[in-house]
Amino acid sequence: MRRHPSAVVVAGWALLNGVLLAVLAVYGESPLVYWLWGGVVLVLALAAGAVLLSSRSGPEQHVRYRVPDRGAGAVPPAAAGLLLVALGFVYGLWLLCVAVPLLGVSAALAVRGTTARER
């Protein structure tokens, strides 16, 4: 298992949800909740098995991949900035103090690029 940490992560999610299911059992929830949450634990356990099988068939570690577009590194800060702008309508416009710099960083990354230029 040490060679395949991705399967350990998904199995950890299943284990955590199993613990939460046990907590719900202590507090005496309805049977529908047990079935639904137990289904989640089962799906996560099956996903952990699928991840383990797929990681065994591939290489041990992935190589470093090149970003296909120079401005592709701007997407994560832009997404976070736009999310904060949307949340600003719900939680207050003070979130714009965080969103505007993130959008500025993403604009700079889109213009400048994040990878070396090809010759």
ChimeraX commands (.cxc) that place a marker at each C-alpha (Angstrom):
marker #1 position 0.00,0.00,0.00 radius 0.5
marker #1 position 2.92,2.33,0.48 radius 0.5
marker #1 position 3.49,2.53,-3.25 radius 0.5
marker #1 position -0.10,3.56,-3.98 radius 0.5
marker #1 position -1.05,6.51,-1.75 radius 0.5
marker #1 position -4.07,7.40,-3.89 radius 0.5
marker #1 position -5.86,4.21,-2.84 radius 0.5
marker #1 position -4.99,4.94,0.78 radius 0.5
marker #1 position -6.60,8.38,0.50 radius 0.5
marker #1 position -9.87,7.01,-0.85 radius 0.5
marker #1 position -9.86,4.18,1.70 radius 0.5
marker #1 position -9.30,6.83,4.38 radius 0.5
marker #1 position -12.42,8.63,3.19 radius 0.5
marker #1 position -14.34,5.38,3.48 radius 0.5
marker #1 position -12.96,4.78,6.97 radius 0.5
marker #1 position -13.83,8.32,8.06 radius 0.5
marker #1 position -17.36,7.93,6.76 radius 0.5
marker #1 position -17.59,4.59,8.58 radius 0.5
marker #1 position -16.64,6.35,11.81 radius 0.5
marker #1 position -19.27,9.01,11.14 radius 0.5
marker #1 position -21.83,6.26,10.52 radius 0.5
marker #1 position -20.93,4.78,13.90 radius 0.5
marker #1 position -21.42,8.19,15.52 radius 0.5
marker #1 position -24.86,8.41,13.91 radius 0.5
marker #1 position -25.64,4.96,15.30 radius 0.5
marker #1 position -24.73,6.14,18.80 radius 0.5
marker #1 position -27.16,9.04,18.50 radius 0.5
marker #1 position -29.94,6.79,17.19 radius 0.5
marker #1 position -30.79,8.11,13.75 radius 0.5
marker #1 position -33.50,6.69,11.54 radius 0.5
marker #1 position -32.88,3.53,9.48 radius 0.5
marker #1 position -32.99,5.54,6.24 radius 0.5
marker #1 position -29.94,7.51,7.37 radius 0.5
marker #1 position -28.08,4.28,8.08 radius 0.5
marker #1 position -28.90,2.92,4.62 radius 0.5
marker #1 position -27.88,6.13,2.86 radius 0.5
marker #1 position -24.66,6.64,4.80 radius 0.5
marker #1 position -23.81,2.96,4.59 radius 0.5
marker #1 position -24.26,3.21,0.83 radius 0.5
marker #1 position -21.76,6.05,0.78 radius 0.5
marker #1 position -19.27,3.96,2.75 radius 0.5
marker #1 position -19.77,1.06,0.34 radius 0.5
marker #1 position -19.32,3.26,-2.74 radius 0.5
marker #1 position -16.15,4.76,-1.29 radius 0.5
marker #1 position -14.77,1.33,-0.45 radius 0.5
marker #1 position -15.48,0.15,-4.00 radius 0.5
marker #1 position -13.84,3.32,-5.35 radius 0.5
marker #1 position -10.76,2.64,-3.20 radius 0.5
marker #1 position -10.54,-0.84,-4.68 radius 0.5
marker #1 position -10.89,0.53,-8.21 radius 0.5
marker #1 position -8.19,3.13,-7.56 radius 0.5
marker #1 position -5.91,0.46,-6.14 radius 0.5
marker #1 position -6.42,-1.78,-9.18 radius 0.5
marker #1 position -5.86,1.05,-11.63 radius 0.5
marker #1 position -2.76,2.30,-9.80 radius 0.5
marker #1 position -1.22,-1.18,-9.86 radius 0.5
marker #1 position -1.61,-1.39,-13.60 radius 0.5
marker #1 position 0.11,1.96,-14.19 radius 0.5
marker #1 position 3.53,3.32,-13.34 radius 0.5
marker #1 position 4.60,3.80,-9.74 radius 0.5
marker #1 position 4.94,7.55,-10.08 radius 0.5
marker #1 position 3.78,9.88,-12.75 radius 0.5
marker #1 position 6.25,11.97,-14.63 radius 0.5
marker #1 position 6.09,15.73,-14.62 radius 0.5
marker #1 position 3.60,16.84,-17.21 radius 0.5
marker #1 position 3.91,19.96,-19.25 radius 0.5
marker #1 position 1.08,22.43,-19.12 radius 0.5
marker #1 position -0.47,22.47,-22.59 radius 0.5
marker #1 position -1.08,26.20,-22.60 radius 0.5
marker #1 position 1.10,28.92,-21.15 radius 0.5
marker #1 position -1.83,30.61,-19.43 radius 0.5
marker #1 position -3.33,27.43,-18.00 radius 0.5
marker #1 position -1.80,28.16,-14.60 radius 0.5
marker #1 position -4.17,31.12,-14.31 radius 0.5
marker #1 position -7.24,28.91,-14.05 radius 0.5
marker #1 position -7.02,27.89,-10.33 radius 0.5
marker #1 position -6.63,31.44,-8.93 radius 0.5
marker #1 position -9.30,32.70,-11.35 radius 0.5
marker #1 position -11.71,29.99,-10.22 radius 0.5
marker #1 position -11.03,30.77,-6.56 radius 0.5
marker #1 position -11.44,34.49,-7.20 radius 0.5
marker #1 position -14.72,34.05,-9.03 radius 0.5
marker #1 position -15.98,31.76,-6.28 radius 0.5
marker #1 position -15.16,34.41,-3.70 radius 0.5
marker #1 position -16.96,37.05,-5.78 radius 0.5
marker #1 position -20.04,34.82,-5.89 radius 0.5
marker #1 position -19.81,34.15,-2.15 radius 0.5
marker #1 position -19.45,37.89,-1.61 radius 0.5
marker #1 position -23.08,38.33,-2.63 radius 0.5
marker #1 position -24.11,35.95,0.14 radius 0.5
marker #1 position -21.64,36.68,2.94 radius 0.5
marker #1 position -20.83,40.31,2.25 radius 0.5
marker #1 position -18.74,42.36,-0.10 radius 0.5
marker #1 position -15.74,42.19,2.23 radius 0.5
marker #1 position -14.77,39.01,0.35 radius 0.5
marker #1 position -13.87,41.24,-2.59 radius 0.5
marker #1 position -10.75,42.21,-0.62 radius 0.5
marker #1 position -9.53,38.66,-1.17 radius 0.5
marker #1 position -11.10,38.04,-4.58 radius 0.5
marker #1 position -9.69,41.07,-6.40 radius 0.5
marker #1 position -6.02,40.23,-5.70 radius 0.5
marker #1 position -6.64,36.62,-6.74 radius 0.5
marker #1 position -8.19,37.79,-9.99 radius 0.5
marker #1 position -5.20,40.10,-10.48 radius 0.5
marker #1 position -2.79,37.21,-10.00 radius 0.5
marker #1 position -4.73,35.11,-12.46 radius 0.5
marker #1 position -4.72,37.92,-15.01 radius 0.5
marker #1 position -0.95,38.30,-14.60 radius 0.5
marker #1 position -0.45,34.56,-15.03 radius 0.5
marker #1 position -2.66,34.53,-18.11 radius 0.5
marker #1 position -0.69,37.35,-19.71 radius 0.5
marker #1 position 2.79,36.31,-18.65 radius 0.5
marker #1 position 2.35,32.55,-18.74 radius 0.5
marker #1 position 3.67,29.93,-16.35 radius 0.5
marker #1 position 5.86,27.77,-18.56 radius 0.5
marker #1 position 8.98,28.43,-20.52 radius 0.5
marker #1 position 8.38,29.58,-24.06 radius 0.5
marker #1 position 9.03,27.06,-26.73 radius 0.5
marker #1 position 11.65,27.81,-29.33 radius 0.5
marker link #1:1,2 radius 0.2
marker link #1:2,3 radius 0.2
marker link #1:3,4 radius 0.2
marker link #1:4,5 radius 0.2
marker link #1:5,6 radius 0.2
marker link #1:6,7 radius 0.2
marker link #1:7,8 radius 0.2
marker link #1:8,9 radius 0.2
marker link #1:9,10 radius 0.2
marker link #1:10,11 radius 0.2
marker link #1:11,12 radius 0.2
marker link #1:12,13 radius 0.2
marker link #1:13,14 radius 0.2
marker link #1:14,15 radius 0.2
marker link #1:15,16 radius 0.2
marker link #1:16,17 radius 0.2
marker link #1:17,18 radius 0.2
marker link #1:18,19 radius 0.2
marker link #1:19,20 radius 0.2
marker link #1:20,21 radius 0.2
marker link #1:21,22 radius 0.2
marker link #1:22,23 radius 0.2
marker link #1:23,24 radius 0.2
marker link #1:24,25 radius 0.2
marker link #1:25,26 radius 0.2
marker link #1:26,27 radius 0.2
marker link #1:27,28 radius 0.2
marker link #1:28,29 radius 0.2
marker link #1:29,30 radius 0.2
marker link #1:30,31 radius 0.2
marker link #1:31,32 radius 0.2
marker link #1:32,33 radius 0.2
marker link #1:33,34 radius 0.2
marker link #1:34,35 radius 0.2
marker link #1:35,36 radius 0.2
marker link #1:36,37 radius 0.2
marker link #1:37,38 radius 0.2
marker link #1:38,39 radius 0.2
marker link #1:39,40 radius 0.2
marker link #1:40,41 radius 0.2
marker link #1:41,42 radius 0.2
marker link #1:42,43 radius 0.2
marker link #1:43,44 radius 0.2
marker link #1:44,45 radius 0.2
marker link #1:45,46 radius 0.2
marker link #1:46,47 radius 0.2
marker link #1:47,48 radius 0.2
marker link #1:48,49 radius 0.2
marker link #1:49,50 radius 0.2
marker link #1:50,51 radius 0.2
marker link #1:51,52 radius 0.2
marker link #1:52,53 radius 0.2
marker link #1:53,54 radius 0.2
marker link #1:54,55 radius 0.2
marker link #1:55,56 radius 0.2
marker link #1:56,57 radius 0.2
marker link #1:57,58 radius 0.2
marker link #1:58,59 radius 0.2
marker link #1:59,60 radius 0.2
marker link #1:60,61 radius 0.2
marker link #1:61,62 radius 0.2
marker link #1:62,63 radius 0.2
marker link #1:63,64 radius 0.2
marker link #1:64,65 radius 0.2
marker link #1:65,66 radius 0.2
marker link #1:66,67 radius 0.2
marker link #1:67,68 radius 0.2
marker link #1:68,69 radius 0.2
marker link #1:69,70 radius 0.2
marker link #1:70,71 radius 0.2
marker link #1:71,72 radius 0.2
marker link #1:72,73 radius 0.2
marker link #1:73,74 radius 0.2
marker link #1:74,75 radius 0.2
marker link #1:75,76 radius 0.2
marker link #1:76,77 radius 0.2
marker link #1:77,78 radius 0.2
marker link #1:78,79 radius 0.2
marker link #1:79,80 radius 0.2
marker link #1:80,81 radius 0.2
marker link #1:81,82 radius 0.2
marker link #1:82,83 radius 0.2
marker link #1:83,84 radius 0.2
marker link #1:84,85 radius 0.2
marker link #1:85,86 radius 0.2
marker link #1:86,87 radius 0.2
marker link #1:87,88 radius 0.2
marker link #1:88,89 radius 0.2
marker link #1:89,90 radius 0.2
marker link #1:90,91 radius 0.2
marker link #1:91,92 radius 0.2
marker link #1:92,93 radius 0.2
marker link #1:93,94 radius 0.2
marker link #1:94,95 radius 0.2
marker link #1:95,96 radius 0.2
marker link #1:96,97 radius 0.2
marker link #1:97,98 radius 0.2
marker link #1:98,99 radius 0.2
marker link #1:99,100 radius 0.2
marker link #1:100,101 radius 0.2
marker link #1:101,102 radius 0.2
marker link #1:102,103 radius 0.2
marker link #1:103,104 radius 0.2
marker link #1:104,105 radius 0.2
marker link #1:105,106 radius 0.2
marker link #1:106,107 radius 0.2
marker link #1:107,108 radius 0.2
marker link #1:108,109 radius 0.2
marker link #1:109,110 radius 0.2
marker link #1:110,111 radius 0.2
marker link #1:111,112 radius 0.2
marker link #1:112,113 radius 0.2
marker link #1:113,114 radius 0.2
marker link #1:114,115 radius 0.2
marker link #1:115,116 radius 0.2
marker link #1:116,117 radius 0.2
marker link #1:117,118 radius 0.2
marker link #1:118,119 radius 0.2
view
